[in-house]
Amino acid sequence: MPHEFIVRHTGKLMRPHSLTSRGRPRIVKPIVALTVASVLMVPVFFHVAQSVANDQPSLAKGQSGSEKSTSKAVAQRTARSAAEAHCAAVKASVQDAGFTDSVSVTCQDGKALITSDTYPDHEMMTGIVGTNEQVPVPASHYTSPVMLEPTLGDTPQTRDAALGVAVNGVPIYDYTGGGEMSPGDLSVYQASNDTLATQQLDACGGHAGRGDDYHYHVKPVCMMDKMKNAGDNPIIGWAFDGYPIYGDDNPDGSHIAMDVLDVCNGQPDDTFGYRYHTSEQAPYIIQCLMGEVPEAKDLPRVPPLKAASGDTQADSRGRPAGTPPQGGVEDLVFTQQADGSRSMDYTYHGEAYYIRYTPTDTPNCYDFETRTVTDGGDVKTGEYCR
């Protein structure tokens, strides 16, 4: 019987006991201040900005034209200050984690733009059983937009692509691998599409998707181990709606009580208004967006690799999508060399298969040689590019 989510008297969609976050006992530690000083003003700016905005109709009554203009100017300045503080918080989360060498953050047009090549500095792919015969290829200048003035919405938003980004620049998806979930799906455990339970993920919580792009579907444990501030219950990522993502515990180190997290795996936050969490049980990580994203249809996704211009051996439609071998593969190992060459090797029914690719002289292009189950064991070659 599928695990169902239930509605408490608060009116929030909540998870049953079997799906709650259960952290391991450990000593509660004090919150460590972020390195960017302006971040300390985030709560003040957020709450003041919201109060001013909410009070505009009442303030306008009985005011003269000049008083109304002054009130509007104050509200605009306060909103600007809140956005600047939020930008500083996003930058600090990347800096404090130690990923500024591979991740950049710029703020403009109401968004923090987190740019990376989506390729993490930790082990990948090894140990996957339910492979889709796709491999991780860097996606240069991939940009994740994070709202700087987050606002909670009325309806959770889902998408069959990233919902946010980790502080190391790797996209974060929901826990499923069966296409976009409907609002009704959010409240029911998707056992057959659980990427963790069906062994589609590596030991670090990620895999390569249809675009030959690496991304996380559950808690990014290997990334978290590499974070310089790993012991401080830090922000580990940001959702596109502007709210932060934390690990299994609260920011102060305390454990999250049963049935506190909502259907998107989040809860209210005194600093940012709302926050998401990872959890030991499904949905493991953010599975929908509680905040408003005005241009949700335009959020980024990594497209499949394209055939290099003039390469007659490559598939003109781009690198073909793999089909998961029935029953899974064995002994999958992913290796990479200093020259950028990479190889994913595995066996299926006693036969050896592989996907090998090496950078060419053309930026963001790779020479592929593959022998896959999807292709019936035929060896294929071609140059494909981002």
C-alpha positions in Angstrom: 0.0 0.0 0.0 1.5 3.4 -0.9 2.5 5.7 1.9 0.0 8.6 1.9 0.5 12.2 3.2 -2.2 13.5 5.5 -3.7 16.9 6.4 -3.4 18.0 10.0 -5.7 20.6 11.7 -3.3 23.3 10.6 -4.4 22.9 7.0 -0.9 22.0 5.8 -0.1 18.8 3.9 2.0 16.8 6.3 4.0 13.6 6.0 3.1 10.5 8.1 5.5 9.1 10.7 6.9 6.6 8.2 8.1 9.4 6.0 9.4 11.9 8.6 12.9 13.2 8.8 14.9 11.3 11.5 18.3 12.7 12.1 21.0 10.9 14.1 21.6 12.1 17.7 24.3 14.6 18.0 25.3 17.6 20.1 23.5 20.8 19.3 25.9 23.4 18.1 25.4 27.2 18.1 24.7 28.9 14.8 27.9 30.1 13.1 27.7 33.6 11.6 28.1 33.9 7.8 31.2 35.7 6.6 29.3 38.4 4.8 28.3 40.9 7.5 25.3 42.2 5.7 23.7 38.8 5.8 23.0 39.4 9.5 20.4 42.0 8.5 18.4 39.6 6.3 15.6 38.9 8.9 15.2 42.7 9.6 14.9 43.6 5.9 12.6 40.7 5.0 10.1 41.4 7.8 10.2 45.2 7.5 9.8 45.0 3.7 6.9 42.6 4.0 5.2 44.7 6.7 5.6 47.9 4.7 4.2 46.2 1.6 1.2 44.8 3.5 0.4 48.1 5.1 0.4 50.2 1.9 -3.4 50.3 1.4 -4.0 51.5 5.0 -1.1 53.9 4.9 -2.5 55.5 1.7 -5.8 56.5 3.4 -5.7 60.0 4.5 -2.3 60.8 3.1 -1.5 63.7 0.9 0.2 63.2 -2.4 3.6 64.0 -1.0 3.1 61.6 1.9 2.0 58.8 -0.5 5.2 59.3 -2.6 7.3 59.2 0.5 5.7 56.0 1.7 6.2 54.4 -1.7 9.9 55.5 -1.8 10.4 54.0 1.7 8.9 50.7 0.6 11.0 50.6 -2.5 14.2 51.3 -0.6 13.3 48.7 2.0 12.6 46.1 -0.7 16.0 46.9 -2.4 17.7 46.4 1.0 16.0 43.0 1.4 17.1 41.9 -2.0 20.7 43.0 -1.4 20.7 41.2 1.9 19.4 38.0 0.2 22.0 38.3 -2.5 24.7 38.5 0.2 23.2 35.4 1.8 23.4 33.4 -1.4 27.0 34.6 -2.0 28.0 33.8 1.5 26.6 30.3 1.3 28.9 29.5 -1.6 31.9 31.2 -0.2 31.6 29.7 3.3 31.2 26.2 1.7 34.5 26.8 -0.2 33.2 26.5 -3.8 34.0 30.0 -5.2 36.7 28.5 -7.4 34.0 26.7 -9.5 30.9 28.6 -8.7 30.1 32.3 -9.2 27.2 34.4 -8.0 26.0 37.6 -9.5 22.7 39.4 -8.7 20.6 41.3 -11.2 17.0 41.8 -12.2 15.7 40.4 -8.9 17.6 37.2 -9.1 20.8 35.7 -7.8 22.4 33.9 -10.8 24.5 30.9 -9.6 26.8 29.9 -12.5 28.8 26.7 -12.8 29.6 23.8 -15.1 27.4 21.4 -13.0 30.3 19.0 -12.7 31.2 18.2 -9.0 34.6 17.6 -7.5 33.6 14.2 -6.0 33.2 10.6 -7.1 30.3 10.0 -9.5 28.2 7.2 -11.1 30.2 4.3 -9.5 27.9 1.7 -8.0 24.7 2.5 -10.0 22.6 -0.6 -10.9 19.6 1.0 -12.6 21.6 3.0 -15.1 20.0 4.8 -18.1 23.3 4.5 -20.0 23.9 8.3 -19.8 27.2 9.9 -18.5 28.1 13.1 -16.8 29.4 15.8 -19.2 30.2 19.3 -18.0 27.7 22.0 -18.9 29.7 25.2 -19.1 28.0 28.4 -17.9 24.9 26.7 -16.6 23.1 29.4 -14.7 20.5 28.8 -11.9 18.3 31.8 -11.1 17.3 32.2 -7.5 14.6 34.8 -6.6 15.9 37.6 -4.3 12.5 38.5 -2.9 10.9 35.1 -2.2 7.1 35.0 -1.7 5.2 31.9 -0.6 2.5 30.9 -3.1 -0.9 29.1 -2.7 -0.1 26.0 -4.8 3.1 23.9 -4.8 4.8 23.9 -8.2 6.4 20.8 -9.8 8.6 20.3 -12.8 10.4 17.4 -14.6 13.8 19.2 -14.2 15.8 21.0 -11.5 13.9 22.7 -8.7 17.1 24.3 -7.3 20.8 24.2 -7.1 23.4 23.0 -4.6 26.1 25.4 -3.3 28.6 23.5 -5.5 26.6 24.5 -8.6 25.0 21.0 -9.2 21.3 21.0 -10.0 18.8 19.5 -7.5 15.8 17.5 -8.7 13.0 15.9 -6.8 13.4 12.2 -5.8 11.5 10.7 -8.7 12.6 9.7 -12.2 9.3 9.1 -13.9 8.5 12.5 -15.3 6.8 15.5 -13.7 4.7 14.8 -10.7 1.1 16.0 -10.5 -0.2 17.8 -7.4 -1.8 14.6 -6.4 1.4 12.7 -6.7 3.1 14.9 -4.2 1.1 13.4 -1.3 1.7 9.7 -2.3 5.0 7.9 -2.1 6.1 7.1 -5.7 7.7 3.7 -5.0 8.3 2.7 -8.6 9.8 6.0 -9.5 12.0 6.5 -6.4 15.5 6.9 -7.9 17.1 5.9 -4.6 15.1 2.8 -4.0 15.4 1.6 -7.6 19.3 2.0 -7.4 19.5 4.7 -10.1 21.8 6.8 -7.9 25.5 6.7 -7.0 26.7 6.8 -3.4 26.8 10.7 -3.6 23.0 11.0 -4.3 23.2 11.8 -8.0 23.4 10.5 -11.6 23.5 11.6 -15.2 20.2 12.4 -16.8 18.8 12.6 -20.4 21.1 15.6 -21.1 24.2 13.7 -20.0 24.1 16.1 -17.1 24.9 15.2 -13.5 22.4 16.2 -10.8 21.2 15.2 -7.4 17.9 13.5 -6.5 18.5 13.1 -2.7 20.8 14.5 0.0 24.2 15.3 -1.7 26.3 13.6 1.0 29.7 13.7 -0.9 29.3 17.4 -1.5 28.4 18.0 2.1 31.5 16.1 3.2 33.6 18.5 1.2 32.0 21.7 2.5 34.4 23.8 4.7 31.5 24.6 7.0 30.0 21.1 7.0 29.8 20.9 10.8 27.7 24.1 11.2 24.3 22.9 9.7 24.8 25.3 6.8 22.7 26.1 3.8 23.5 23.3 1.2 21.6 24.8 -1.7 18.9 27.2 -2.9 15.5 26.5 -4.5 14.6 28.6 -7.6 11.8 30.3 -5.6 14.5 31.9 -3.4 14.3 29.8 -0.3 17.3 28.0 1.2 17.8 24.2 1.5 19.3 22.7 4.7 20.3 19.2 5.7 18.3 16.9 8.0 18.5 19.2 11.0 17.4 22.7 11.8 20.0 25.5 11.4 20.6 25.5 15.2 21.5 21.8 15.1 18.3 20.6 16.7 16.4 17.7 15.2 13.2 18.2 13.2 10.1 16.9 15.0 7.8 14.4 13.4 5.2 15.7 10.9 6.8 19.2 10.8 7.9 19.2 7.2 5.2 19.9 4.6 4.6 18.2 1.2 7.5 20.0 -0.4 9.8 18.9 2.5 10.0 22.4 4.0 8.9 24.5 7.0 8.7 28.1 8.2 11.9 29.9 8.9 12.5 32.9 11.1 15.2 34.3 8.9 14.1 33.7 5.3 10.4 33.0 5.9 10.6 29.4 4.7 13.2 26.7 4.2 13.6 23.2 2.7 15.3 20.2 4.2 16.8 16.9 3.3 15.4 13.8 5.1 16.3 10.2 5.7 12.9 9.0 4.2 11.1 10.0 1.0 10.9 12.6 -0.4 14.5 12.9 0.8 14.9 16.5 -0.5 12.9 19.3 -2.0 10.1 17.8 -4.2 8.2 20.9 -5.2 8.4 24.7 -4.9 6.3 26.4 -2.2 7.3 29.9 -3.4 6.2 31.8 -6.4 8.3 31.6 -9.6 6.8 33.9 -12.2 8.7 32.4 -15.1 8.7 28.8 -14.1 8.5 27.6 -17.7 11.7 29.4 -18.5 13.7 27.8 -15.7 16.9 26.2 -16.9 17.4 22.6 -18.0 20.4 20.9 -19.6 19.6 19.8 -23.2 21.0 16.6 -24.8 24.4 16.8 -26.5 24.3 17.8 -30.2 26.2 16.2 -33.0 29.3 18.1 -34.0 29.1 20.0 -37.2 30.2 17.9 -40.2 30.5 14.7 -38.2 28.9 12.0 -40.4 29.4 9.3 -37.8 27.5 11.1 -35.1 23.7 10.8 -34.9 22.3 14.0 -36.5 19.6 14.1 -33.8 22.2 14.3 -31.0 23.5 11.7 -28.6 20.6 9.2 -28.3 18.9 8.6 -25.0 19.7 5.4 -23.3 17.2 2.8 -22.1 17.7 1.3 -18.6 18.7 -2.4 -19.1 16.0 -4.6 -17.6 17.1 -5.8 -14.1 20.0 -3.4 -14.0 23.7 -3.8 -14.6 26.7 -5.0 -12.5 30.0 -3.6 -11.5 29.5 -0.1 -12.9 32.6 2.0 -12.5 33.2 5.6 -13.7 36.8 6.8 -14.1 38.3 10.0 -15.4 41.9 11.0 -16.3 43.9 14.2 -16.0 43.5 14.9 -19.8 39.7 15.0 -19.4 39.0 11.6 -20.9 36.3 9.6 -19.1 34.9 6.1 -19.1 31.9 4.3 -17.7 32.3 0.5 -17.7 29.8 -2.1 -16.6 28.6 -5.6 -17.3 25.2 -7.0 -18.3 24.4 -10.7 -18.4 28.1 -11.4 -18.3 29.1 -9.1 -21.2 31.1 -5.9 -21.0 29.7 -2.6 -22.1 31.1 0.9 -21.9 30.8 4.6 -22.8 34.1 6.4 -23.3 34.5 10.1 -24.3 37.5 12.4 -24.6 37.7 16.2 -25.1 38.4 17.3 -28.7 40.2 20.5 -29.8 36.7 22.2 -30.1 35.6 23.6 -26.8 32.8 21.6 -25.1 33.0 18.8 -27.6 33.9 15.2 -27.0 34.7 12.1 -29.1 32.5 9.3 -28.0 33.0 5.5 -28.4 30.2 3.4 -27.0 29.0 -0.1 -26.6 25.7 -0.1 -24.8 22.8 -2.4 -24.1 20.5 0.1 -25.7 22.4 -0.3 -29.0 22.4 -4.1 -28.8 26.1 -4.2 -28.1 27.1 -2.4 -31.4 30.2 -0.2 -31.1 29.3 3.4 -32.2 31.4 6.5 -32.5 30.8 10.2 -33.0 31.7 13.7 -31.8 29.1 15.4 -29.7 29.0 18.9 -28.2 27.3 21.1 -25.6 
